[in-house]
Amino acid sequence: MRKYYLGPEPSHEVPFKKLLAISHYIMPNFATLEWDRVSREQVDENLRSLQDPGGALNDELMMYIHVPYCQSFCHYCNFNKNHYPWQDEERLQRYTDYLIKEIDYYLSLPYVQARRFTAIYIGGGSPSTLPVSAVERLFGHMAKAVPGFDTIEKTFTGEPRTLRKPDLLKVIHDYGFDRVTFGIETLNPEIHKQIGRWDSRSDVDAVFEGLQKLGYKGDRCVDLMYDLPGQSLVGFQEELATLVEHYRPDEIDAFGTVYLPYRPLHKLILDGRVPQPGSIWQLLRMREHLYDYLLENGYHNTIAETYSRKPQRSMYQTAHCARQDIIGIGCAARSNIKDMVSINPDKVDVWMNNIDQYGVSTQTLQSIGRGGVLDRIMVMFPRYKELSKELLDRYSDVEHFEQVEDVLRSHIEVGCVEEQEDRYVVNKLGVIWHGNLQTDYMERSLNLQGKVLLKVISEKESDFDREERFKVNTATRFIAKHIDKYPKLMK
């Protein structure tokens, strides 16, 4: 396998003038769409359009359910979350009541009923913070209401401290959830504390051991982070080896640390309370090591940051990469239905009040048109790693189609994408640089706030050796001044 950044004679390939240090997980992103532009009347009209089973861009559909509660907040997290109500379990039970109400609303729509259900994914936040009785009640309702519940893919996520509960693991097992996923992030205890994690190695052990005792046959999936504060290449390599050899997870989501300038981890680094991460050259070496080591140890690179012992992608990954519709249930959950997108209210009380008033929480459901759908497909193509020519050609009528083709050709020319007879495929170099590939498709639609943010999360080649990655500059001052324009990323 060709070596770009590792080994005795790496080529030090730099296909772009700068490196985008993060991936884009959500599209449209927070800096590409004015979510409050749509009126209540337009939202209602868009919801009424779902009474018509036709007009589908995808025949398949999955359900994402968001549980925002966390017992503590990690310093790097950009997803919607709420403080755990330690003295108010009833609030968690009430949240579950409203999840069930919103599920029932969407399942009553003729458009949803006409689609093939593929998966349920319960994410957060930390769904494992829900009382076991609430989880069992939610599962029991879905088992009766969701088409094909017993056979579709079902994923439950959590964090080790609360996921380890034997009675919770038993409910997950008994209801046939075939994917359990949780964040380990790092096995280095010092870095673990620096990024705001309060679970322990014994919690991780308890999750694996608890699933084993139950005879769990599903996939045990973990999150692992790299490019962490103070993390060395050797240290990361040792952590990855320990994870694979000791725990043998079925799937690893390997995420580069996201250092957004308005989040706590970035502030801690600027204040000198947490060390800087390594250089950009080290980041590239970590990405290449991930790819090489995991493929050599029996994993498949199913999507850009995910390595699985199974060669096929999960239904959740397929939907998340714009190949299926998504129904978003819960506070801050997003939906992609027909050519429409929405993000549910990020405040729990607003989310509940909307369900009481309208039966459903969304107040942002709006069309992005065929051009917006093409943008979603192309931004997610570098993560999905392949794009059929047939799918691309369906959107040849879009006004900016030629611009999209120009970007695609440029990625072929720099050696990150390969053209095959019926499709385009992202290769190893493209996986290492996939954040750049995504951004090239996205940059056309960025507003001013998005363009400034790109400056902060990108590094010029001349700075790849720089040890001090983060400092206060004009761009970070701009973001600090306009912090209200930079909402947290929302699932």
C-alpha positions as a printed Julia matrix, in Angstrom:
491×3 Matrix{Float64}:
   0.0     0.0     0.0
   1.39    3.4    -0.97
   2.67    5.54    1.89
   1.99    9.27    1.82
   3.06   10.43    5.3
   4.47    7.36    7.06
   7.41    5.06    6.53
  11.05    5.73    5.6
  10.29    7.52    2.3
   6.83    9.13    2.41
   5.78   11.22   -0.6
   4.27   13.99    1.59
   1.44   14.4    -0.91
  -0.38   17.76   -0.54
  -3.23   17.8    -3.07
  -4.66   21.08   -1.78
  -3.17   24.42   -0.74
  -4.6    24.05    2.75
  -5.95   21.26    4.96
  -9.49   21.36    6.31
  -9.05   19.75    9.71
 -12.64   18.58   10.23
 -15.39   16.71    8.4
 -18.85   18.04    7.68
 -21.34   15.73    9.34
 -24.5    17.79    8.84
 -25.72   19.21    5.54
 -27.06   21.83    5.12
 -24.61   23.07    7.71
 -25.2    25.8    10.28
 -23.46   28.35    8.06
 -25.32   27.62    4.81
 -29.0    28.12    5.56
 -31.1    30.73    7.36
 -33.29   28.39    9.37
 -35.7    31.09   10.58
 -36.59   32.37    7.11
 -39.63   30.1     6.67
 -43.07   31.18    7.95
 -45.41   29.06   10.04
 -47.85   29.04    7.12
 -45.17   27.65    4.81
 -44.2    24.99    7.34
 -47.84   23.91    7.58
 -48.12   23.77    3.79
 -44.95   21.66    3.59
 -46.31   19.29    6.23
 -49.56   18.97    4.28
 -47.54   17.91    1.24
 -46.62   14.75    3.18
 -50.27   13.69    2.92
 -49.34   12.84   -0.68
 -47.33    9.59   -0.87
 -45.71   10.72   -4.12
 -42.86   13.12   -4.85
 -40.15   10.94   -3.32
 -36.47   11.31   -4.18
 -35.7     8.21   -2.11
 -37.77    5.07   -1.68
 -36.16    4.26    1.69
 -36.45    6.06    5.01
 -34.98    5.82    8.49
 -35.88    7.35   11.85
 -33.39    9.28   13.97
 -34.4     9.85   17.62
 -32.51   12.42   19.68
 -32.16   12.28   23.48
 -30.25   15.41   24.56
 -29.48   14.65   28.21
 -25.92   14.19   29.5
 -24.66   13.75   33.04
 -21.62   15.87   32.15
 -20.55   17.88   29.1
 -17.45   16.93   27.12
 -15.3    19.92   26.18
 -15.2    19.06   22.47
 -18.89   18.27   21.87
 -20.85   20.38   19.4
 -24.14   18.48   19.44
 -27.35   19.51   21.12
 -27.39   18.55   24.79
 -29.12   19.36   28.07
 -28.04   18.98   31.67
 -29.25   15.76   33.23
 -32.17   16.45   35.62
 -30.68   14.68   38.64
 -33.64   15.37   40.94
 -36.39   15.08   38.33
 -36.76   11.65   36.71
 -40.29   12.64   35.74
 -38.82   15.11   33.24
 -37.12   12.21   31.46
 -40.35   10.22   31.46
 -42.18   13.24   30.04
 -39.54   13.63   27.33
 -40.18    9.99   26.39
 -43.93   10.68   26.22
 -43.3    13.4    23.66
 -40.93   11.24   21.63
 -43.78    8.76   21.29
 -46.19   11.54   20.25
 -43.85   12.79   17.54
 -43.16    9.26   16.29
 -46.91    8.67   15.95
 -47.37   11.91   14.02
 -44.85   10.97   11.36
 -46.01    7.36   11.14
 -49.53    8.62   10.36
 -48.37   10.45    7.2
 -49.17    8.75    3.86
 -45.75    9.77    2.49
 -43.97    8.0     5.36
 -46.24    4.96    5.12
 -45.37    4.59    1.43
 -41.6     4.39    2.08
 -39.6     1.3     3.02
 -38.43    1.65    6.62
 -34.77    0.67    6.99
 -33.51    1.68   10.43
 -33.94    3.36   13.79
 -31.03    5.22   15.35
 -31.29    6.59   18.89
 -28.57    9.18   19.5
 -27.77   12.2    21.6
 -26.72   13.49   23.99
 -26.67   10.21   25.85
 -29.81    8.09   25.41
 -28.45    5.76   28.08
 -29.25    8.46   30.67
 -32.96    7.71   30.27
 -34.48    5.57   33.03
 -34.63    1.92   31.99
 -38.41    2.03   32.35
 -38.57    4.91   29.86
 -36.34    3.07   27.39
 -38.48   -0.05   27.68
 -41.64    1.99   27.19
 -40.18    3.67   24.07
 -39.02    0.36   22.63
 -42.33   -1.31   23.38
 -44.24    1.41   21.56
 -41.95    1.32   18.53
 -42.19   -2.47   18.37
 -45.94   -2.08   17.77
 -45.89    1.09   15.66
 -42.8     1.0    13.4
 -43.15   -1.1    10.24
 -40.84   -4.12   10.26
 -39.46   -3.29   13.71
 -38.23   -6.83   14.29
 -36.16   -6.96   11.1
 -34.89   -3.43   10.46
 -31.52   -2.16   11.7
 -31.73   -0.7    15.21
 -28.96    1.28   16.95
 -28.79    2.5    20.55
 -26.05    4.88   21.66
 -24.81    5.87   25.08
 -21.85    6.72   27.23
 -20.13    4.02   29.29
 -21.12    5.23   32.79
 -24.83    4.84   32.12
 -24.8     2.3    29.3
 -23.15   -0.3    31.55
 -26.34   -0.84   33.57
 -27.19   -4.57   33.28
 -30.95   -3.97   33.15
 -30.53   -1.42   30.34
 -28.29   -3.74   28.32
 -30.87   -6.5    28.77
 -33.68   -4.32   27.39
 -31.51   -3.39   24.39
 -30.76   -7.08   23.82
 -34.32   -8.28   24.33
 -35.78   -5.8    21.82
 -33.34   -6.93   19.16
 -31.19   -3.83   18.82
 -28.39   -5.07   16.59
 -26.02   -2.13   17.05
 -24.8    -0.68   20.36
 -22.44    2.26   20.03
 -20.65    4.36   22.64
 -17.77    6.77   22.95
 -14.42    5.68   24.29
 -12.63    8.62   22.6
  -9.24    7.94   24.22
  -7.64    5.32   26.45
  -5.09    7.82   27.76
  -6.3     8.78   31.27
  -4.64   12.23   31.25
  -6.09   13.25   27.88
  -9.39   11.72   28.97
  -9.65   14.26   31.79
  -8.45   17.16   29.64
 -11.31   16.71   27.18
 -13.93   16.57   29.93
 -14.68   12.85   30.03
 -15.71   11.43   33.4
 -16.28    7.8    32.52
 -13.56    5.29   33.37
 -11.84    2.33   31.76
 -13.82    0.09   34.1
 -17.03    1.52   32.65
 -15.87    0.54   29.16
 -14.97   -2.94   30.4
 -18.4    -3.28   32.01
 -20.21   -2.51   28.74
 -18.26   -5.13   26.77
 -18.55   -7.69   29.57
 -22.25   -7.01   30.06
 -23.01   -7.56   26.38
 -20.95  -10.75   26.39
 -22.84  -12.15   29.4
 -26.11  -11.58   27.56
 -24.84  -13.47   24.53
 -25.24  -10.31   22.45
 -24.78  -11.1    18.75
 -25.06   -7.57   17.36
 -22.37   -5.05   16.51
 -20.42   -3.42   19.33
 -19.42   -0.03   17.94
 -17.15    2.54   19.54
 -16.06    6.12   18.9
 -12.35    6.92   19.0
 -10.82   10.38   18.65
  -7.4    11.44   17.42
  -5.51   14.74   17.07
  -6.3    15.29   20.74
  -4.55   17.82   23.0
  -1.01   16.69   23.81
  -1.46   13.43   21.89
   1.62   12.05   20.12
   1.62    9.8    17.07
   3.15    6.94   19.05
   0.63    7.41   21.84
  -2.25    7.27   19.38
  -0.83    4.19   17.67
  -0.59    2.42   21.03
  -4.18    3.37   21.95
  -5.51    2.09   18.62
  -3.62   -1.19   19.01
  -4.99   -1.67   22.54
  -8.53   -0.95   21.38
  -8.34   -3.48   18.54
  -6.43   -6.21   20.36
  -8.14   -6.0    23.76
 -11.74   -5.07   22.94
 -12.05   -6.15   19.29
 -15.01   -3.85   18.5
 -17.08   -4.65   15.43
 -16.98   -1.05   14.26
 -14.82    1.98   15.01
 -15.86    5.53   14.24
 -12.55    7.4    14.22
 -13.08   11.15   14.48
 -10.53   13.91   14.26
 -11.01   16.29   17.19
 -13.14   19.29   16.24
 -11.62   22.51   17.52
 -14.3    25.13   16.94
 -13.36   28.55   18.32
 -16.53   29.08   20.32
 -16.38   25.75   22.17
 -14.78   24.99   25.57
 -11.85   22.86   24.34
 -10.53   25.62   22.1
 -10.85   28.14   24.93
  -8.95   25.86   27.32
  -6.1    25.61   24.83
  -5.93   29.37   24.32
  -5.92   29.84   28.12
  -2.99   27.42   28.42
  -4.91   25.0    30.63
  -4.84   22.22   28.02
  -1.91   21.54   25.67
  -2.02   22.21   21.94
  -2.55   19.24   19.62
   0.32   18.15   17.38
   1.23   19.61   14.0
  -0.77   19.14   10.8
   1.87   16.7     9.53
   1.2    14.59   12.62
  -2.55   14.79   11.96
  -2.0    13.48    8.43
   0.18   10.65    9.78
  -2.56    9.71   12.25
  -5.14    9.58    9.47
  -2.93    7.38    7.32
  -2.09    5.09   10.23
  -5.79    4.62   10.96
  -6.47    3.6     7.38
  -3.49    1.27    7.01
  -3.58   -0.35   10.45
  -7.31   -1.07   10.5
  -7.39   -2.47    6.97
  -4.43   -4.68    7.85
  -6.37   -5.93   10.91
  -9.51   -7.04    9.13
 -11.59   -3.86    9.03
 -13.26   -2.27    6.01
 -13.35    1.49    5.49
 -17.12    1.67    4.93
 -17.42    5.46    5.06
 -14.59    7.95    5.38
 -14.22    7.92    9.18
 -15.73    4.5     9.9
 -14.04    1.09    9.95
 -16.17   -2.05   10.24
 -15.53   -5.77   10.27
 -18.42   -5.99    7.82
 -17.83   -4.78    4.26
 -21.26   -3.19    3.88
 -22.34    0.17    5.25
 -25.02    0.39    7.91
 -28.44    1.78    6.98
 -27.78    4.72    9.29
 -24.59    5.57    7.42
 -26.38    5.25    4.1
 -29.16    7.61    5.17
 -26.78   10.02    6.86
 -24.86   10.29    3.57
 -27.97   11.47    1.7
 -29.04    8.14    0.16
 -32.28    7.78    2.16
 -34.86   10.08    3.73
 -34.58   10.75    7.47
 -37.35   11.49    9.95
 -35.99   13.49   12.89
 -37.68   12.82   16.23
 -36.84   14.76   19.37
 -35.25   18.0    20.41
 -32.85   19.34   17.72
 -33.23   16.3    15.47
 -33.0    16.97   11.75
 -35.13   15.64    8.92
 -34.49   15.2     5.22
 -37.79   14.41    3.5
 -38.4    14.72   -0.26
 -36.49   17.9    -1.18
 -37.13   19.37    2.26
 -34.99   19.76    5.36
 -35.67   20.8     8.93
 -34.11   21.01   12.37
 -36.4    20.62   15.36
 -36.3    23.26   18.14
 -33.16   22.95   20.28
 -34.96   23.89   23.52
 -36.9    21.03   25.1
 -39.8    23.22   26.26
 -40.26   24.75   22.79
 -40.07   21.29   21.23
 -42.81   20.02   23.59
 -45.01   23.11   23.16
 -44.93   22.76   19.38
 -45.98   19.1    19.61
 -48.86   20.13   21.88
 -49.94   22.84   19.45
 -49.25   21.28   16.05
 -48.73   17.56   16.67
 -45.15   17.89   15.45
 -42.25   20.07   16.58
 -40.66   21.37   13.38
 -40.92   25.07   12.69
 -38.26   25.09    9.96
 -39.39   22.49    7.37
 -38.52   23.99    4.0
 -37.61   23.05    0.46
 -34.01   23.29   -0.67
 -34.95   22.37   -4.23
 -33.19   19.96   -6.51
 -30.07   22.12   -6.35
 -29.98   21.78   -2.57
 -30.49   18.04   -2.78
 -27.59   17.78   -5.25
 -25.45   19.79   -2.82
 -26.3    17.35   -0.01
 -25.4    14.37   -2.15
 -22.09   15.89   -3.24
 -21.03   17.12    0.2
 -21.68   13.65    1.57
 -20.12   11.82   -1.4
 -16.56   12.02    0.05
 -17.85   10.41    3.26
 -19.9     7.79    1.42
 -16.84    7.18   -0.77
 -18.68    6.41   -3.96
 -21.07    8.13   -6.34
 -22.85    6.36   -9.17
 -22.9     8.18  -12.48
 -26.58    7.35  -12.76
 -27.37    9.19   -9.5
 -25.31   12.21  -10.52
 -26.93   12.39  -13.96
 -30.39   12.59  -12.39
 -29.51   16.16  -11.4
 -28.05   17.33  -14.72
 -30.89   19.87  -14.98
 -29.69   21.75  -11.87
 -28.4    25.24  -12.62
 -24.97   24.74  -11.01
 -24.49   21.17  -12.25
 -21.46   22.13  -14.37
 -19.8    23.71  -11.34
 -20.28   20.44   -9.47
 -18.73   18.52  -12.35
 -15.77   20.93  -12.37
 -15.14   20.24   -8.67
 -15.39   16.5    -9.27
 -12.9    16.68  -12.16
 -10.47   18.68  -10.03
 -10.56   15.97   -7.36
  -9.79   13.35   -9.99
  -6.87   15.44  -11.24
  -5.26   15.77   -7.79
  -5.51   12.01   -7.24
  -8.19   11.85   -4.5
 -11.01   10.39   -6.62
 -10.89    7.67   -9.25
 -13.31    7.35  -12.15
 -14.65    3.88  -12.89
 -17.0     2.72  -15.61
 -20.21    3.44  -13.72
 -19.11    5.41  -10.66
 -16.62    7.67   -8.93
 -14.71    6.31   -5.93
 -12.79    8.11   -3.18
  -9.41    6.41   -2.67
  -7.04    6.32    0.31
  -5.64    9.81   -0.33
  -9.18   11.11   -0.66
 -10.17    9.54    2.67
  -7.25   11.28    4.36
  -8.29   14.61    2.79
 -12.05   14.07    2.68
 -12.83   17.25    4.66
 -11.32   19.22    1.77
 -13.33   17.3    -0.79
 -16.53   18.04    1.12
 -15.74   21.71    1.53
 -15.08   22.22   -2.17
 -18.69   21.21   -2.85
 -19.98   23.28    0.03
 -18.0    26.49   -0.31
 -20.24   27.93   -3.02
 -23.18   28.2    -0.6
 -21.37   29.45    2.52
 -22.41   32.76    4.02
 -19.98   35.22    5.62
 -19.96   33.4     8.96
 -19.18   30.12    7.23
 -16.33   31.62    5.22
 -14.72   33.05    8.36
 -15.07   29.71   10.12
 -13.3    27.95    7.24
 -10.3    30.18    7.82
 -10.13   29.04   11.44
 -10.42   25.31   10.74
  -7.96   25.23    7.84
  -4.15   25.29    7.76
  -1.89   26.42    4.92
   0.86   24.05    3.82
   3.47   26.55    5.0
   2.09   26.12    8.53
   1.97   22.31    8.57
   5.04   22.19   10.83
   3.73   24.77   13.29
   3.48   23.42   16.83
   1.11   26.15   18.09
  -1.99   25.34   16.05
  -4.41   27.7    17.79
  -4.13   31.35   18.78
  -6.26   34.47   18.93
  -6.42   36.21   15.54
  -8.74   38.34   13.42
 -10.98   35.4    12.51
 -11.43   34.17   16.09
 -12.17   37.74   17.22
 -14.83   38.01   14.52
 -16.44   34.77   15.67
 -16.33   35.85   19.32
 -18.03   39.13   18.4
 -20.75   37.38   16.38
 -21.14   34.33   18.61
 -24.94   34.42   18.27
 -24.52   33.7    14.54
 -22.73   30.45   15.27
 -25.26   28.02   16.74
 -24.08   24.64   17.95
 -24.15   21.84   15.42
 -27.32   19.84   15.81
 -28.03   16.22   14.95
